[in-house]
Amino acid sequence: MLDELRCEACSSTAVALGAEERRLLLTELDGWQMLERDGIPQLEKVYTFKNYKLAWAFANQISELAEEEFHHPSILLEWGKVTVTWWSHSIKGLHQNDFICAAKCDRLG
């Protein structure tokens, strides 16, 4: 299970996952979508909550996870909604780390 793995440090020689690898890993996630922004593949999911305070608490949990894994997403906090987007900036694409962290988000949510 992805949520049981730890992120590995991305070295300067790390390579982004290919389309087939991304597709296979995406099948292990629930409700995540793969999209492309500025030519960079990213993983994204919207979590919904009953109010702002619950969404804020979840965003804080994601922030703590990001620090533990030393891998940081984009987090958009809105009333009753948190959008989490993962990608590896250094390789301008998706790495296994992104899928690991996405799975760990679902464990929190």
N, C-alpha and C positions, 0 to 999 in steps of 0.2 A: 504494500500500500504506500502510495506517495506520501501521505501525511506522517508516516513513520520514518522517513528519510531526513537527513540533514542537508542543508545547502553546502556546496563545496565552493571554495574561493575560485572565482573566475580569473584565470591567468591571462596574460597578454596574448597567449596563443589559443585561447578558447575559441571555439567555432559555434556559430548559431546552429540550432537544430534544423534539419531539412524538413520539407513538407510532410513526408511520410512519418517521420519521427514525431512531429508535432501532432499529426492526426491521430496517431496511436495513443499518445499521452492524453490528448483531449478526451478520449473515450473513458478515461479513468476519473474524469471530473464531472460534477453534476451542475448543470446550468451555466457553465462558463462558455463564452463565445470567443472565437479567435477573430480578430479584426486587424486591419492594417491602417496605420496612420503614418503619413509621410514615408511610405514604403517600408515601414518597420512593423513586423507582425507582433501583436500584443494579445494578452489574455485579459478578458474583462467580464465582470459580473456585478449586477446590481442587487443589493440586499435591501429589503424593505422592513420598516419598523413602525410601531404605533405612534411614535412621536420623535421629536428632535433629541431628547435626552437619551433615549435608547440607541438611536443612531450614533450619537456622539460617543457613548460608551463603547459601542462596537468599533468605531473608528480608532479609539484609543487602544483597544485590544489588538487591532491590526498593526498599529504603530509599535506596540510592545513586541509582537511577533517579528516585525521587520528588524528591530534592533537585535533580538535574540539570534536571528538568522543572518544578520548583517547583509540584508537584501531588502531594498526599499521600493514600495509600489507608489503609484499615484493614487491618492485617496480623495474623493470628492464627497464632502459631507453636506447633505441637504436635509430639510425637514422630512423625517421619516424615511430617509434613503441614504445609503452609502454605496458609491460606485468605486470598486477596487480594480486597478489596472496594473498588471505585471508585465514587465519585459526587462531584458538585460541591456542597460544603456551602453555598457562598454563594448558589446558585440553587435549592437543595433539589431537585436532579434531576440528570439526565445531560446532559453537554456533550460535544462531540466530543473534548475533552481526555481524558475517561474512556476512550473507545474507543481513542485513540492509546496511552495508557499501558497498557491491557490488552494490546494487540498487542505492545508492547515487553516486557511481562512474559513473553509466550510466546517471544519471541526469546531471553530469558535462560534460560528453563526447560528 
